[in-house]
Amino acid sequence: MRTIDLYIIKKFLGTFFLTLVLLIFIVIVFDISEKIDDFLKFNAPIRAIIFNYYLNFVPYFINLFSYLLTFIAVIFFTSRMASNSEIIAILSSGISFKRFLFPYVVSAVVLGLLSFFLANFIIPYTNRSMFAFEKRYLKDPKEFNNQNIHRQISPGTFIYLENFNTHTRSGWKFTLEQFKERKLVYKLKAERLEWDSIKGSWVIGNYFIRRINGMDESITKGTKIDTILPFKPDDFTEDIEEVKIMNYYTLRKHIKDKELRGDPDVIKYKVKKYERIAFPFATIILTLIGVSVSSRKVRGGIGFHLGFGLALTFLYILFMQVFTVFATFGNLPPLIAVWIPNIIFGVIAFVLIWKAPK
């Protein structure tokens, strides 16, 4: 690694973290002005606001805007180098444009790995404290999907609930069916299902049990029975923010559980899983585009480069949102939907790099 490499890396990372710190302070100020009434209303302690909320908010913010800030940092300091004729001097010394890209790629890989580590291991941990603070002092992020519940709770075992009240932890019109080799072998129907928190079991009222063994069949009826079933009341409570507190391994296990139960919203969890891998690569792709666009000295200077770079960035964000919607509500596979923007902009980066030396 040459002196010029260290010079560019320091410029790159220094501009990135300086922009990040300034933006974090600005966002926190605006966020405080928006939430100050809630803080006062619920008597949130200053210590909790600082350490439980905003301190844990910083990693989430860094990862959320990392690729955007990376692109802005590259555009900004590379344009200044071009305006000061530093790039011309570097290339005139015999260094090829591809070799000139080396420190940019190294810095982008470092930031990409940081983004991957934050998204999959650090942020899920810090989000727990932040969401606990929000639930106590700001809002309850839980969403209750408690009507017409269809689930597969284990291979070949399905349940149905017409209605489930998450506050009383009780449900109505409950059905449990077990299949073996695609044939019904057990069926339980009950008018009411209630959770006994002391015993950790379910109380079933007005039940009807049908057991089938080939040509033999038995029927059992009763008014009340205590039993243990492979699910709990929390399984009927959908937390729309729960994916943000799942680390790399927990998210994958949760997806498998949802696939087993046949939950239709498993798609959005798959999208989040692939986004955590795709976004770090976006940092590298946008870095290459930024260098290619801003390394040429133009009349508009930094302003032209920043304007063009921001337009490309927002176009990337638009593509990401559009294809995410296609994956969530359409038939587009989540893996393809998440990677299409990277593929498109990867091609753009390749073309720009190919044309930049000319």
N, C-alpha and C positions, 0 to 999 in steps of 0.2 A: 504494500500500500504506500503510495507516494504522498508527498506533502500536499499536492493539489487535491488528493482524495480526502485527506483529513480536513482540509480547508472547506470543501464542499459539504462534507458530512456535518461539520460544526455549523455551517450556514443553514443547512437543511433542518437539523434537529433543533438548533437554537431558535430559528424562526417559527417552527412548529410549536414548541413549548411556550414561547413568548406569546404567540397568538392565542394559544389555548388558555393560558392563565388570564389574559385580558378578557377573553370571551366568557370564561367561567365567572369572573367577578361581575361582569355586566348581567349575565343571566341570573345570578343569585340575587342581585339588587332588584331586578324586575320581578323575580319570583317572590321575594319578601314583600314587595309592595302589593302583590296580588293576594298573598295569603296572610297578611298581617291581621286582618279581621278575624280569621279562623284561629290564629294563634292566641289572640286575646280572648276570643269567645270561649275556647276550651282550656284556657290557662296553661298553655304549653310552656314548660320550663325552658329558659334560655339554653341551659346545658343540653337538654334533649334536642332543641332546634339545631344547635351547632353540631353536636357529635352524633346524634342518632339519625338526623335528617340530611343536613347539607354536607357533612363530611362523607356520608355514604352516597350522596348524590353525585359527587365528583367523578368516581370511576364510571358510572353509568353515562354521564355526560361526555367524558373523554371518548368512550367507545362509540357513542351515538354519532358524534361529529368527527371522528378521527380521519376518515377518508376525505371528507370535505375540507378539513383544516390542512391535511397533507397536501391536497391539490392547491389550495390557496398559498401555502408556504412555498411550494415549488415554483409556482407562477411568480410570486413576489420576488424572491431573492434571485431566481434565474433571470428574470427580466432586468433586474438591476445590474447583474453581471454582464448581460448583453448590452445594456445602455452604456456601461463603462468600458466596453470593448474587451472585457476579460475573457470572454469565450473565444473571440477571434484570436487573442494571444495564445490561449491554450491549444486551440486546433492548429495554429501556425507553428507551434513547437514540435509538431509531428504526432501528437496524440489524436487518434481517430475518434469519430463521434461515438462509436460503440464503446470505446474505452472510456470516453468522457462520461458515459452513462453509468459506469461501474459504481461510483460512490452513491449515486441516486438510488440504484437498485439495492445496495447494502442498507441504506437508511430506510428505504421502503419496506424491506424484509423485516428489519428490526421493529418498525411500527406495526407491520402486519402481524408479527408474532405477539406483540404486546396486545393488539386488538383481540386476537384469538384467545390469549390467556385471560384477559379481562372478561370477555363475553362468556367463556365456558367455566371459569373457576372463581374469579374474584367477585364479579358483579352479582352472581346468584347469592353469594354470602352477604355482601353489603346490602343487597335489596331487602333481605329479611328484616333488618333493623329499620330500614326506610319505610317499608310497607307497614310494619307494626306501628310506627309513628303515625303514618297516614290514617291507619284504621282507628287509632285512639283519638287523634287530634284534628283530623281533616275529613276523612270519609272512609266508608267500608267498601272495598273494591269487589265484594262478592256479588255474583250474579246467580240467581236461583232458577235453575231449569228443572222444574218439579212437576211437569205434567206429561202424561203419556210417555213414561220412561221405558225404553226397550234396551236391555243390556245382555251381553253374554258374559257371565261372571267366571266361567271356567269352560274348558273345551266340552262342548255338548250340553252345557247347562245355560238356560236362558231365563230371564225374569222379565215381568211386565208389571208396571204400576200405573194406574190411571191418574193418581195424584199423590204427591208427597209433600208434607209440610215440614220444612227444615227447622222451624222454631219448636214445634211440639214433637218433632222426630217421629212422626207417624204417617202412615200411608193407607190408601184405600184401593180396593179392587186389585189385590196382589195375586200374581200367578208365577209359579216356578215350574219349568219343564226340563226334563233330562232326556237326552237322546243317546242311543247307542246304535252305532252302525245305521244312522239315519232313521231309526225307529224309536218312537216314544215309549219309554219304559217307566217314567214317573211324572206325575203331574200334581201340583199342589195349588189349590185355589183358596183364597181367604178374603173375607170382607174387609178386614183391618189388619194392619201390621204396625207394631209399636216397639220402639227401642227401649230396653231396660238398661240404663246406664250403670246401675249398681252391679248387676250380674254380667253385663257385657253380652247380652243375648237379645233375641227378638221374641216378642210376645205376639202370637198369631191368634186372631179371634174369628170364630165362625168359619172354620176351615173344612176343606174337602180334599182328601188325598186319594189319588188313583194310582195303583201300582199294576204294571203290565209285564208279564213274563210269558212271552209266546202267546198261547191261547188262554193262559190263566190270567185272571184279573181280579184284584181285590180293591174294595173301596172302604175308606175310613172317614168318619165325620166326627166333629167335636166343636165345642164352643171356645176352648182356649188351650193353647199349648206353648211351652217355652222351647225354643230351639236356637241353635247356632247356625248362622248362614254366612257364606264367604263374602260378605260386604258389610259396610257400616254406613251410618247416616251421612258422614262426610263425603262418601262417594257420590251422593246426589247433589252436592253443593259444588258448583262450578266457579272457580276463582279465575276471572279473566286475566289476572296478572300472575297466575301461579307459574307460568312458563319462565318468568323472569327470575324466579328464585331456584330454578333447577340447574344444576351444573351439568357438565358434559355427559356423565354417566346416568344421572337421575332422569334427564330428559329422554334419553334413549329407552330406559326402562319404562317410563311413563307412556311413551308412544306404543311400546309393545303391549302394555296393559290395555290401552285404549283400542288398539287393533283387535285384541282378544274380545273385548266387550262390544265391539262393533260400533263405537262412537263415531258419528259423522264428523265431529269437529277435530278428529285426529289430523286432518289436513293442515290446520293452522299450526299445530305443533311440529309437523314435519317441515313446514316452511321456515319456522324459527330455527330448527336444527340445521337446515342447509344454509340459512342466512349467516349463522355464526361461523361457517367455513368460507362462504363466498365473500363476505365483507373484507376480510384480511387480504384476499387476492385483489379486490377492488382498489385497495391502497396502492398496490404495486402497479396496476394498470393505469390508474389515474396519474400516478407519478410519471410514468413514461410519456403519457399524453402531455402532461404539464411541461416537461422538459422540451419535448419536440415543438410545442407551440411557442414557448417563451424564449427559446435559445436564439431566435433570430431577431436582429435589431430592426425595429420598424419605427415608422414615424409616430405612431400613437403611443409608443413607449409602454410603460407599466400599465397604464389605464386600459389600453387596447387589449393587452394580454389578460388582465384580470377580468375584463368584461367577457372576452371570449371563453376564458377558463370557467367562469361562473356559469355561463350559459351551458357549457358541456356538462358541468357537474349537476345542474338542476335537470338537465335532460336525462342523465343517468338515474337520478332519484325518481323522475317520472316513469322511466322504463321499469324500474324496480317495483314501484307501486302498482303499475298497470298489470304486470305479469304476476305479481303476488295475488291480485284480485282474481285473475284468470285461474290461478291454482286453487284458491280458496273456494270460489263459487262456480268454477267451470270444471272442465275435464283435463286441464293441463297438469301433468305430473309436477309435484312441488320441486323436485330436483332440477328439472329442465327450466321451470319458471324462474327459479332463483338465479340460475347460471346464464340465462339468455342475455341479460344486460352485460355481464362480464365478457361473454363471447363476442357480442357486438362491439363493445368498446375495446376489447382486446384486438380485434381486427383493425379498428380505427387507430389504435396505438401502433400497430405494426406498420400501417401505411404511412403514418406521420413520421415514424422513426426512419423509414426507408427514404422519405422525401426530404427530411430535415437537413442532411449534409449537402444537399444540392441547392 
